[in-house]
Amino acid sequence: MIVKVSQKGMKSLALLPKDVQVKARKAVEYLKSKNESLLKTHKLTGGRNLYSGKVTSKYRVIYSKTKDTITIVDIIKVDTVVNVMRSEL
């Protein structure tokens, strides 16, 4: 599986606390190795092809996927997931 990270995703990753950065990188590795289930993922509502995966109890990785590519869109706090579903990324 090919995993790409958007500019917004890279910026978000850089701004995370160091301990969360480590867990976020591990989450990306799970996605690369097709172990999405370890992130307790689910598809977001709103008509777009976006998914959310658990990085920590407070942070989620937001990504889109096609047959062979996953694109990390953002890494956000749990309480802002609703905003992602409503916004144009």
Stockholm file with secondary structure:
# STOCKHOLM 1.0

chainA/1-89         MIVKVSQKGMKSLALLPKDVQVKARKAVEYLKSKNESLLKTHKLTGGRNLYSGKVTSKYRVIYSKTKDTITIVDIIKVDTVVNVMRSEL
#=GR chainA/1-89 SS CEEEECHHHHHHHHHSCHHHHHHHHHHHHHHHTTCGGGGTCEECSSSSCEEEEESSSSEEEEEEECSSEEEEEEEEEGGGHHHHHHSCC
#=GC SS_cons        CEEEECHHHHHHHHHSCHHHHHHHHHHHHHHHTTCGGGGTCEECSSSSCEEEEESSSSEEEEEEECSSEEEEEEEEEGGGHHHHHHSCC
//
